[in-house]
Amino acid sequence: MRFSTLLASTALCGALMTSSAYAVTINLYTWREQELPLWQYISDNDVLGDIDVKAVQVQSDNYDSKIRIDLQSEGVDLFQGRAGAAWLASFIDAGIIKPVTSDLSGIAPGALDAARGPDGQLYGVPFAIQMESFIYNTKVFADNGIAVPSTLDELDAASEKLKAAGITPINFGARSGWWLNQVVGESMTAGMVSDDFAARLVTGEACFTDPTFVATLETVKGWQDAGFLNSSAMADDYGAMRTSLALGESAMMIDGVWSTGPASPMYEIDPDLRMGFFPVPGQNGKVYAFGDGTYQVNASSKNLEAAQKVLDFTATRAFAELFVQHVGELPAYGGDYTVEDPRLKEVANLIATNSAAPTPFFAYALNKGEPSYGTLVAEGYQAMLSGQISPADLARKIQDGLNSWGYVGAANCK
């Protein structure tokens, strides 16, 4: 990804956008609180001419069920979809979304899989490049003399020291299933499983019951057994996890860079909060990077033409500039744009130099089978952390679940 100094975004937007003939308000549904300032700025400054965009935030844990209901009306013009074909499939089948007509030539090639449906066509416009890793409270580390761990043994030693000081070393919001499968599962794989083995998992040449993959599950269970996780992990959700880290009650969490952006609710708890990043320090020792979700037009929108104009804009350099400034994340745009935030520069460097190859979360989304990989991982982790099954049992549950609908490796992994 390349960055360069460009014209100020407001001037650039003014040059690229002309006044629209539509005096209309477009409703955009999103779970991403961090995007509210972006869309408010766009509307307040007439970036889209006479088109205003009203961002309607829905809590992340309830988002999928909420939009499935609301999309049956004409009141939703645009909405954000989660990444991957498995999520997109039901909306495609229901005729809610159609193949994208926006010009995606400027979108980073690595982000396009976020918009790729089971049929191989692209739906919507990808909105961000995300990174998942350990995120730590830098003050807690400094106050307790903790260095960033580079091995699992160092992570265990740091956790023992933090635990002795009355601080929860690693906080888990395990009540949030989406976080377990999309964030924990992928971060553990990127940190502990070689790119070669991960690639063989995707092609079905390696199995989830292999000791290499089982070790990722055993490591998480080991943290719990050692008392390194919050005792209420199964009762705490994603919001509780982030609150604990912001308060300094916990030192680390596994999460996405989106939690560190300027609009993160964590700064409402501690405006001076500083966070750092490091990969799960296993054999592979890499962060996980991916194209995160898409903007979608609701095919039933009563403002279809205006909604399409907004969607087209999200694929431009002008939008990328605004996205960086007001969201504080790396956009999915693949051309030049300005990044001044040192935090984002660090993230961009980690993605460019130390990010893992694609992992099963998106690879198996290309199939329509049920139960999905994500469901198997989320429910399995919750069962394991509740003491109902062992790591080996969880690995077998994932394998058997995928085998039940004949995924690509079913013939090799009995």
N, C-alpha and C positions, 0 to 999 in steps of 0.2 A: 504494500500500500504506500502511495506517495503523498507527500504533503508539501504545499508551497504557499507562499503569501499571496493572497488574492485581493481583489477589491473588496471593500467593506460590503457585507452581505446585503444591507439595505439598498445600497446603490445598485448592486448586481441584480437584486430581485426586481427593482424598478425598471431596469433595462430589459429584463427578460419577460416580465409580465405586463400585459396590457389590460386596460380596463375591461371587465367582463360585462356582458349584456344581462347577466343574471343577478338580480337583487335578491339573493336567497341565502338562507342559513342551512348549512350542511351539518347534520349530526354524525359525529364520529364516536363510536364506542371503543373504549380502550380499558385495559386493566392497569396501564402504565401511568402512575401518578406523575412521573417525571416529565411526561409529554404535555401536561396541562399548560405550563408557561409557554411552550413553543407555539401551540395553536392559539393561545390568547394573543401572543405577539403578532402572529400572522393576521389575525382578524383585526386587531387594534390598529395595525399599520397598513391595512388595505393591500397587503402583499398580493392577494389574489383578486384585486379589483373589487367588484361588488359581491364577491363570494366570501361569506364568513363561515368559519368552521367552529362549531361548538363541540368541544370534547366532553364526552359523558363517561366518567370513570366508574367502573364496576370492580368490586373487590376481586382480586385474582382467584381466590379459591372458589368463587361462585360464578366466575366469568363465563365459562363454557355453557352452563345451564341457563344463565340469564340471557345470553345473546341468542341461543336457540329458540327461546320464546319470543324475544323482541324482534327478531329478524322476520317473523311471520307478518309483521306490519310494515307499512311504508315509511314509518318514522325513522328507521335506521338507514342512513345513506352510505356511510362508510363504516368499516369496523376493522380492528386489527385481529389477525389470525396468528395462532402459534405456528411455529416452524414445522415443516415436514408433511409428507403426503398422508400419513395416517390421520392427522388432524383435519387436513383439507378434504379428505375423501368424502365424508358425509355431506359436506356443503356442496361439493361438486355433484354428487348423486342427486341431491335435492334441487339442483338448479339454482341455488342461491348465489353461486359465483360462476364465472365463465373465464375461459382463457384470456390472459391479459392482452390488451391492445396497446398499452403504454410502451414507449421506447425504453427498453432495458439495456441498451448498449453501454450506458455509463455505469451500470451496476457491477460491482466486483464479481467475477465469475464464481469465486468461492462462496458467495452469498446466495446464489441462485437456487441451490437445493432447498432453501427455506420455502421457495414458492413452487417447487416441482410436485405435481400431483402424481398419483399412481399410474396415470396414463403417459407420463413423461412430459406433458405440457406444463407451461408456467402459468400460475394463477396469482395475481396481485403483484405488489412491488415490495421486495425485502426492505426492511427499515434500518437494520443495525448489524454491525459485527460485534459479537459479544465474546467475553472471556470468562471462563469459570475456573476457580482456583480456591485455595485457602485465602481468606481475608482476615487480617489481624488488626487489633487496636494497637497502634504504635506506642501510645502512652503506657498501656498495660505492660507491653513487652519491655519498654525502657525502665519503668519503675521497678520491675522484677528482675532486671538484668538478663533478659531472654534475648538470645540472638536468633535470627531467622534460621530454622532448621533446614539442613540440606540432606538429611537421611531420616528414615523412620525411627531409628534409635535416638537421634537427636530430638525428634518430635516427642518421643515418649519421655525423654529426660526433661524437656521443657515442660511437658504436661504434669509430670510429677512435682516439679518445683512450683508451678502455678497452683496445683491442687493443694499443696502444703500451705500456700499463702491464702487459701480460702477463695480462690478464683476458679470458676469453671473453665477448664482448658479449652474445650471444644463444645460449642453449643449446636444442638440439633433441633430443628423445628419439624420433627418427623410426622406431625399430624397432617402436614401439607404433602400429599402424595406426589404432586407435580414436581415439587422440589427434590424429593428423594430420587425420582427416576431421571429427571432432566439434569439436575445439578450434581447430586452426590454420586449417582451411578456413573456419569460421564467423567467427572473429575477424578474419581478413584481409578477408572480405567486409564485415563490419560497419564496419571502419575505412576501407575504400577505395572501396566501391561505394555510391552513393546509395540511399536507401530506395526511391526510385522505380524505379531500375534493378533492384534486388533483387526488387521486386514483379513487374516484367516478366519476370525470369528464372523466377519461380515460375509465372506464367501462360503461359509459352512465347512471349511477345511479344518477348523478347530471348534471345540465344543465348550459350552458354558460349564460343563462338569469337569473340565480340565483343571488341575491344581493351580495353574497360572491365574485363571479367573477366580476360582474359589478363594484364593489368597486376598483378593480385594474385599470380599465379604468378611473373611476372617479378621482382617485388619480393623474394620469398623466394629465388629463384635468385640474384638480385643480392647478397643478404646472404651467401649461400654463396660466391659467386665472389670477394667482397671479403674473405673470411676472417673474417666476423663471427660465423659459426656454429662450434660445436665441430667439430673435424676428424673426430671419430668419430660424427657425427650418426646415420649409418645403423647403427652398432653399438650405440649407447646407447638404452636404453628409457626409459620414463616415470620410473621410480624413479631412474635414474642422472641424469636431467635435474634432478630436484628436489634430489637430494643435492648436485650441483654448485653450485646456487644457494645452498643452505643453508651450504655450506662457504665461500662467497665466491669460489669459483673462476670463477663466471659471474655476470654482473650481472643478466640478464633472462631470462625465459622467457615463452612464451604459454601460459596455463593458466587454470584455473577457480578461483574464490574458495574452493572446498572445500580447496585446498592450504594455505590460510592460517588455517584454523580451529584451535581449541585442541588437538584431537587429531591434528593433522598430524604425521606422522613427521619432518618437517623440523625440528621443535623438539627432537627427540631428538638431532639433530646439533648444533644451536646453540639452547639454551634462550632466549637473548636475541635471537634473530632477529626482525627487523622487516621487513615487506614492504609495498609500496605498489602502486597500480594506475594504469594509464593505457591508453587505447584505442590500437590501431594508429593512428598519427597521419596517416592519409591524408585524402583529400578529405572523407569522411563523418565520420571521427573519433569513432566511437561504439563503446561496448562492446556485447557480445552477451549478452542475457538470455533465459532460457528456463526452462520447467518441466522439472525434471530427474528423470525416471524415476518409477517407481511401486512401491508395495507390492502384492503379488499373493498370493492364496490359491491353493495347489495343489489343484485339484479332486479329486485322489486322496488328499488328506490323511486319515489315520485319525482326526484331531482336528478335523474340518471346522467344527463349531459353535464351538469355542474359538478356532480360527484366524480365523473371521469376526468374533468379538468383538474380537480384537486389531486386525484391519483396520479395523473401525468406529471404534475409538479413534484411529487415525492421522489421521482426518478432523476431529478436534475441536480446539477452542481449547486445552484442557488439554494435548494432545500437542504443539501448536505451542509452548507455553511451555517444555516440557521440551526440545524440539528445539533451540530457541535456546540454552538454557543448557548443554546437554551435547554438542551437535554443533557449535555455533558457526556455523550457517548460517541463512539465511532460509527458513522453512518455506513450503510451498505454501498454507498457510491464508491466506485473504483478509481476515479480520477483524482486530480489535485484539489486539495482544499486545506484551509488553514487550521492548524492545531497549536494552540498556545499553552494549554493546561499541562503542566508537568506530569500530572497523574495520567492523563490520556497518552502522553508521549511514552511513558513507561509501559502502559498497556499495549500500545502499538508495537513497541519493541519486543515485548514478550510474545505477542502474536506472530510477529515476523520471524523471530529467531528461535522460539522454544514452545511451539504449539503442536499438539498431537494431530495425527491424521484422523479422518472421520471415524467415529465410534458407532456401536450398534444402535444407539437411540435414533439416529436418522436413517441408517442403512435399512433397518427393518421396518421403518415407516413406509418404505416403498412397496410393501406388501399390504394387502387388505385383510390379512388374517386376524382372527380374534381367538384368544386374548392377545392384545398387542404386547410388544416388548415392554413399552412403558408401563402398562398396567401390571404386568408380571413383576417388574422390578419394584414398583411402588408398593404394591400389596405385599410382596415378599419381604422387602426391607422392614415394613411395619410388623409383619409376623415375627421376623427374626429379632427385632429390637424389643418386642413384647415377650420374648422367651418361648414362643410357640414352636419355632423351627430352628435348626442349626444352619450355619453358612452352607454346608454341603447340601442340606435339604433345600435351601433357597436356590442354589445353583441347579439342582435337579428340577425344581418347580419351573424355573425359567426355560430349561431345555425341553421339558415335557410339554409346556404350554406352546412353545414354538412348533414343536414336532406335531402337535395335535392338528395344526392346519397346513402342515407340509411346507414349512419354510425352506429356504434354499439349502440348508444343511441337514434337513431331516433324515436323509438317506445315510449320512455319515455319523450322526450323533443320536444313538438309540438310548 
